[in-house]
Amino acid sequence: MASEPDIAPPTTTHVSTVTDGNPRVFTWEEGARIEVRGPGQEIVIEANAAGLKTLAGHLLTLAQDGTPDGTHLHLDEHSGLEEGSLSLVLERCDED
């Protein structure tokens, strides 16, 4: 029986979006691991160093000048979070 070749995942993942004509690139660091869980009445975001850098980068991307109010990024176990994680939405809101 022939084995299938190992295919390594890309070292980084870039997700590009354009909001009001302004390009935004969300990048995942190599080896990023992020889990979101909600035991009781608190939310826990657990991540390795690469995962924390990834989240920080996502937040800095949303904080860029010219990013419109309401711009957001949905994260779940099908878009980079660990299996079983709660969904997480990062959203910019400049309104008081």
C-alpha positions as CSV (number, residue, x, y, z in Angstrom):
1,M,0.0,0.0,0.0
2,A,1.5,3.3,-1.0
3,S,1.5,6.1,1.5
4,E,0.4,9.6,0.7
5,P,3.1,12.3,0.8
6,D,3.2,14.5,3.8
7,I,2.0,18.0,2.9
8,A,3.2,20.6,5.3
9,P,0.8,23.5,6.0
10,P,1.8,26.9,4.9
11,T,4.1,28.8,7.4
12,T,1.6,31.7,7.6
13,T,-1.9,32.3,6.5
14,H,-3.0,35.6,5.1
15,V,-6.6,36.7,4.8
16,S,-7.1,39.8,2.8
17,T,-10.2,41.9,2.9
18,V,-11.2,45.3,1.4
19,T,-13.4,47.6,3.5
20,D,-14.4,50.9,2.1
21,G,-11.6,50.6,-0.4
22,N,-9.0,50.0,2.3
23,P,-7.2,46.6,2.1
24,R,-6.7,44.7,5.4
25,V,-4.6,41.6,5.8
26,F,-5.1,39.3,8.7
27,T,-2.1,37.0,9.2
28,W,-1.8,33.8,11.2
29,E,1.7,33.0,12.7
30,E,3.2,29.6,12.0
31,G,2.2,27.1,14.7
32,A,-0.5,29.4,16.2
33,R,-2.8,27.7,18.6
34,I,-5.8,29.5,20.0
35,E,-8.6,28.1,22.1
36,V,-11.6,30.0,23.3
37,R,-13.8,28.5,26.1
38,G,-16.4,29.8,28.5
39,P,-16.5,27.9,31.7
40,G,-19.1,29.6,33.9
41,Q,-19.4,33.3,33.5
42,E,-16.0,34.1,32.1
43,I,-14.3,33.7,28.8
44,V,-10.9,32.2,28.6
45,I,-8.7,32.7,25.5
46,E,-5.8,30.3,25.8
47,A,-3.0,30.5,23.2
48,N,0.6,29.7,22.6
49,A,3.1,32.5,21.8
50,A,2.4,32.3,18.1
51,G,-1.4,32.4,18.8
52,L,-1.0,35.5,21.0
53,K,1.0,37.2,18.3
54,T,-1.7,36.3,15.8
55,L,-4.5,37.8,17.9
56,A,-2.4,40.9,18.6
57,G,-1.9,41.3,14.8
58,H,-5.6,40.9,14.2
59,L,-6.4,43.6,16.7
60,L,-3.7,45.9,15.3
61,T,-5.1,45.4,11.8
62,L,-8.6,46.4,13.1
63,A,-7.1,49.4,14.8
64,Q,-5.5,50.8,11.6
65,D,-6.4,54.3,10.6
66,G,-9.2,54.3,8.1
67,T,-10.7,51.1,9.3
68,P,-14.5,51.8,9.4
69,D,-16.6,51.3,12.5
70,G,-18.2,47.8,12.4
71,T,-15.3,46.1,10.6
72,H,-15.0,42.6,12.2
73,L,-13.4,39.2,11.9
74,H,-15.2,36.0,12.8
75,L,-13.1,33.2,14.3
76,D,-14.2,29.6,15.1
77,E,-12.9,26.1,15.0
78,H,-13.3,26.1,11.2
79,S,-11.3,29.3,10.7
80,G,-8.2,28.7,12.9
81,L,-9.3,28.2,16.4
82,E,-8.8,24.9,18.2
83,E,-11.5,22.2,17.8
84,G,-14.3,22.7,20.3
85,S,-13.6,26.4,20.8
86,L,-16.4,28.9,21.2
87,S,-16.8,31.4,18.3
88,L,-15.0,34.7,18.7
89,V,-15.8,38.0,16.9
90,L,-13.2,40.8,16.9
91,E,-15.0,44.0,16.0
92,R,-14.0,47.7,15.8
93,C,-16.5,50.0,17.4
94,D,-15.7,53.7,17.6
95,E,-19.1,54.8,18.7
96,D,-19.5,55.8,22.4
